Amino acid sequence: MRPLDGITVLDLTRLLPGAAATQLVSDFGAEVLKIEQPGLGDYGRHISPAVFSLVNRGKKSVALDLKDPHDKDALLRLADRADVLIESFRPGVMQRLGLGYETLRARNQRLIYVALTGYGQTGPCAGMAGHDINYVALAGLLEPPCIPNVQMADLAGGAMQAVIGILLALEARHRTGRGQMVDVAMRDGVMALAVVPMAGSGAMLSGRYACYNLYQAQGGRWVAVGALEPKFWVALCRGLGCEQLIPEQFAENPRQAEMKAELARIFQTKTAEEWFEHFRSTDACVTPVRTLAEAGEIPLTPRLSETPGQAGGAVPRLGEHTREVT
């Protein structure tokens, strides 16, 4: 048994955020019907087949043209018996197609309708186009200017918030018998990640201090040091043979710059993996900076002891399950 067995999800989204959200609920038992445009399908099939494969395993592909009356009726019939519908069109598109929340709710009051957009259903930015970099920029997370190598807004601000919304709405429906609309704005979701900077403590975790920083080891690889708590800093300094730095953990510049230089010099004496082994049994929070290939496969998260999920299943061909489902 998986916790979402028996739950049917209609996924009308494209590209990464919605697909990542429905992949997670699929791994935990939900039947996900991926509604795709005939002939073209999800843009992700063509833009990045590798990413598409990672976030569309085990789903069923149903090719429907939502502007065609026959296909529209097919979607309405699917929505009549679905538990969740998630879409990522700009605000107003589903209403113009005659498939908006109020229309679907009138037919199925238990339906949970998730609208996943960049800026939400209302407000001055609601109709604007955008991508991950835009949402993260407006959330104040690109300062100083840098482009993250992980799609924070798409995944943390979009996919994870959509999953949370689905689970909360399912729990509420269990109590009330009614579904509801879940409005997920990726800009708002990613802004929730800024809790530490908003509290005025961001500098502590952004490389200001020697105790929480990156250092290049012998051979060119890097080491991550997260010795933020004083007990970890003590263990680090003792492990590096620089106990004289212990009292100055949070001294201000220029002392921080001098300590960083001293730690950088010491870390150059061993490779990153040698330092990992050196500190493995010591609470100093020292790890090598590994590549994605070295880190291994993406794990199934979270892990439930009684009703675990199960990753797997083939990636569906475009429209593979249309006749079966409709």
N, C-alpha and C positions, 0 to 999 in steps of 0.2 A: 504494500500500500504506500502511496505517496500522498502528501497532504492536499494536493489540488486535483486528485483523481475525480473525474466527473464534471470538472469545470471546463466549459467551452469558451474560447477566446477568438474573436474575429479581429485580425490584425490588418488594418488598412494602411499602415505606415510604410514609409520608404526609408532606405539608407539605414543608419546605425542606431539612433536612440530607441526607436520603437522596437526594432528587431532584437536589440539586446534585452529590452524589458520582457518581451514575450518569450525569448529564449529561456530566461530564468524561470518563468512560470511553467514553461513546457518541461524543463528538467525536473520540476517538482510535480508533474502529473497532469497539467492542463492540456487539453487538446487545442492546439493553435491552428486555426484556418487562416492561411496567409492569402489575403485577397489582393490579386495583382492585375494590372492592366494587360489585356491580351496582346500578344506580340512583343511588347516591350518589357513588361514585368517590373519588378523593383529595380530602380537605377543601380542599386548595389551589385546586381548580377554582372554588370558591365564595368562599373567604375573600379571595383575591387573584389573580384571573385573570391579571393582568399578570406577577406573579412566577411563577405556574405556567407561563406560556408561555416564560419565559426559561430555566427549568430542566427542561423536558420536551420539547424539540425533538428530532425524529427518533426518538423511542421508539415502541414498539408497545403499545397499550393492550389488555389482556386482562381481561375482567370475569369474576371467579370469586368465588363465595360459599364461603369456606373451611369453613363449617359444614355445607355441603351435601355428602353423600358423593360424588356424581358430580363436582362441581367440585373436591373435595379430591383425588380420583383423578387428575383432569386436571393439578393442580399437581404431584402426585407424579411423573407421567410427564414433565412439563417439567423437574423437578429431576433426573430420572435422566440427562438429557443436557445439563444446564446446567453451566457452569464456576463461576459465582458466584451465590449467593442472598444478598440483603441485606434485613433486616427491622428495623423500629423499634418493635415491640411491647414492652410491659413484660416483664420476665423471667418466664418460665413460661407465657406465652400460647401460644406455638408448641407447647410440649410438650402442653398441654391439648388443642390441636387435632389432636394426633397428627402434627405436622410439625416436631418439634424436631430439633436437630442430630444426635443419635445415630440417630434414625430415618432421616433423609435420608442420613447418612453410611453406614449399613448398605447402602443401595441404590446409592450413588454415592460411592466412596471418593476420587474426584478433586474432589468438590465443596468449594468454599471458601464457608463460611457466615459472614456478617458480621452480628453483632447490634449495632445502633446504638441506644444508650440514653443517658439523661441521666447515670446514675450507675453504669453497669456491671451485670454479672450478679450480683454478690455484694456484701455489705456492708450497713450499716444503712440506707442511702438507696436501695437497689436498687429497691424497689417504689414509690418516691415519684413523683408527677407533677411536672413542671417545664417551664419554657421557658428560652429563652436567658438572660434576666435572672437566673434562679435559679442557673444553672450558673456564670455569670460572677461572681455575688455570692459563691458558695461557694468559688470559685477565688481570691478576694481581689483581683479586678480592678475593683471598683466603689468603691474608696477613693481620694479622697473621693467621696461619693455622687454618681453621675451615671449617666444612661442613654445608652449609646453609640447612635449612629444606624446602626450596622452590627451584624448578628447574629454576633458573634465566636464564640460557642460553637457555634452551628448550623453555621457555615461553616468556620472555622479549627479548632475543636475537634471537630466532627463530620464534615462532608463531606470535608475534606482528610485527616483521620486515617483515615477509611474508605478513601479512595483509596490512601493509603500502605499500609494493611493489605492491601488487595486485591493491589496490585503485589508486595508482599513475599511474600504467600502464593502468588501465581502463580510467582514465581521459585523458591520452595522446592519447589513441586509439580513444576517442571521438573526439579529434581534428584532428588526422592524418588518422584514419581509419585502422591503422596497430597495430598489437600486438608486443611484444618484449619479450626478456628473462630477468628474474629477478633472479639474483644470490644472495642468502641469505646465509651468513656464520654465524653460531651461535656464534663463537668466536668473530667475528667483531661486531655483534649486541650487545652482552653483554658488550663488551668493551666500547660501547657508554654510558653505565650506570656509567662509572667511571669519568664523567665530573668534579665532585667536587674534587676527589683526584688528578686528573690530573692538576687541577688548584692550587694544593698545600694547599687546605683547608680541606682535608679529616679528619685531626685530630680533627677539631672542632666538627664533627658529629660522632665521634667514641668513645665517652666516656671520652674524655680528661677533659671536663669541668663539673662542678657540675650542671650547668643549662641545660644540655642535656644528660640525663643519666637514668638508671633504678635503682629503690629503692624497697627493700622488705618491704611490709607493714605488719601490724599485721595479724597473721594467715597464713603467708607464701606466700601469693600472691604478685605479683609485680606491681609496678606503673611505667608508662613511663612519664618522664618529658621532654618536648621540649621547655623550656622557653629560647629560643635562643636570640630573640630580647630583648633589654634592658627593654622595657615596659612590656614584659611578665615576665621577671626576677623580676622586681619590684613587680608585682602582686603576683608572687609566694612567694617571701620573706615575703610580708605583710600577705598573707594568712597562712603562716607557723609560723608567729610570730618571724621571724629572720631578721628584717629590717637592722640589723647591717652588713649583708652580701651584701647588695645592691651595695655599691661602689666597691666590689671586684669580680664582675662577671667573669672577664677574667684575674684575677691574676694568676700567674704561681705557680707551685709546690714550696714548700710544702703546700701553702695555699689552692690549689684546693683539695688536699687530705683531709685537715681539714674540708673544707666546705662540701665535700661529706659525711664525717663521721657525721657531724652535721645534714645534711638533712636526712641521713639514720636513725639517732636516732629519729628524729621527725616523719618520716613516719611510724615508728614502733608503733606509738600511736593510729592509726586507721587502719581499713581494707582498702583494695584497693577500694572497692565499696563506702565506706564512704568518702574516699578522692575524688572520682569521684563526688559525690554529693556535697561535700564541695566546690569544684572548678567549678561546672557546670556553674554557672553564672559569673565566673571570667575568664578573658583572661590570664590564666596562663599555658595553654597547658599541662594539667594533665589528663591522662587516665589510666584505669586499663589495664594490660596485660591479655587478654582473650585467652582462648583456641579456636581452630577452631569450636568446637561444640557450644561454647557460642557465637561466632561471628555471626553464622547464615549461611544461604545458600549463595552460590556464586551468586552475583548479575549479571544481564545482563548489560553489559557496552559496548559502551557508551549509553546515553539516548538521543534520538532525539525527538524533540517536534512535528514535522510534519510527519515524517516517522519512527515511532518507530520499534524496533525489537521485536521478540516474541520468547522466549525460549520455548522449548518443543519438542514434537514428540517422538516416540518410538525409542529405540535403535535397529537397524536392525539385524536380524539374518544373519549369513554368507551366502551370495549368494541369499538372499531373493528376490532381484529385478532383477536378471540376465535376465530372460526371458522377463520381462516387458521392460527393457531398451535396450537390444540388439536385 
